[in-house]
Structures are given as structure tokens and as C-alpha cells.
Amino acid sequence: MTYFVTYGTAMACYAYWVLTKQDYILPDVRDRQFLISFHKRAKRDAWDADRYNDLKDNLQVSTEHGLERNRQFQGLASVVENQTSDI
């Protein structure tokens, strides 16, 4: 039983590599499969995938900017707390 499972898995991984020329690494496979299904659904339902990607990128940039501002504020607040506790 173990022999057949191991052999079958090895053949499946080799077939994946032959078709995609990429190693069978689970996060990469999952991302690739998501993108394939996303673009297939976008084409079927007439979504604007470029606009979606632009909105997603803008949201990521604004979120990172907000987090950076919060980190800077927390850093300033801790400096002020340290200075007031020294007095």
C-alpha cells in the first residue's frame, strides 16, 4: 500500500513539473491554482481583473502607510512616557 501511494505521489509531482516547469511546493501550487480559477471566473463573469488588482494594491499601500504612522506614533508616545517618568 505504501509503495503505491509513494509511487503515485512521485508520478503526480513529476507530471506537475513537466506541465508547469515549477517545483511542486504547496504554497506555489495553491497560488497558481487560485490565479487560474480567479481569471477563469473573471472572464466568465466579466469582471475587470485589472481594476480589482489596482484597488487591492491601493488598499495594501494605504494600510501599510497607516500602520507605519501608528508605529511612529507609538514610538513617540513611548519616548514621551520615558521622559515624563524621568522627571
N, C-alpha and C positions, 0 to 999 in steps of 0.2 A: 504494500500500500504506500509506504513512504517513498519507495523508488518512483512510483508513477506520479505522485504529487510533485516530487522534486524535478523529475524529468519534464513534466508538463509545464511547470513554472519556468524552468530554464528555456524551454522552447518558446513560451509566450514572451519572455523578456527578449530573446533573440529576434523574434518576429517583430516586436515593437521597435527594436533598434534598426532592423533592416528597413522598416517603413519610414521611420522618422529621423534616423541618424542621430538620435539622442539616447543617452543612458536612461535606464528605467529607474528614475529617482522619484519617489512618490509625490513630493510637492510639485515637481516639474510636470509630472503626468497629470496631476489634478488641475494645475493652472492651465495646461494645454487643453484639457478636456473642457474646462469651463469656458475658455475663449472660443473654442469650436462651437459649443452649444449656444453661447451668447450671440455670436454672429449669425448663426443659423436662425435663432429666434428673432433677432433684429431684422434680418432680411424678410422673414416670413410675415412679421407684424408691422413692417415698415417703420421701424424705429430709426432715429437719427443717432447712430453709434458715435459719430464724431462729436456731436453736441453733448452726448452723455459723457464722453471722456473729458471734454473741456470742463463741464460742470464738476465732475469728480476731481479733476486736477485743481480747479479753483477752490473747491471746498477743502482739499488737503492743504493747500498753501495757506489759506486763511486760518485753518485750525492750527497749523504749526506756528504761524505768526502769533496767534492768541496765546498758545502755550508758552512761547518764548517770552512774551510780555509778562505773563503770570510768573514765570521763573525769575525774571529780572525783578519784579515787584517783591516777590518773596525774599530774594537776596537782599534788596534794600531794606525790607522790613526787619530782617534778622540783624542787619548791621545797626539799624536804629535801636533795636532792642538791646543789643550788646552795649551800645554807647550809653543808653539810659540806665542800664543796670550797673555800669561802672561808676556812675555819678553818685 
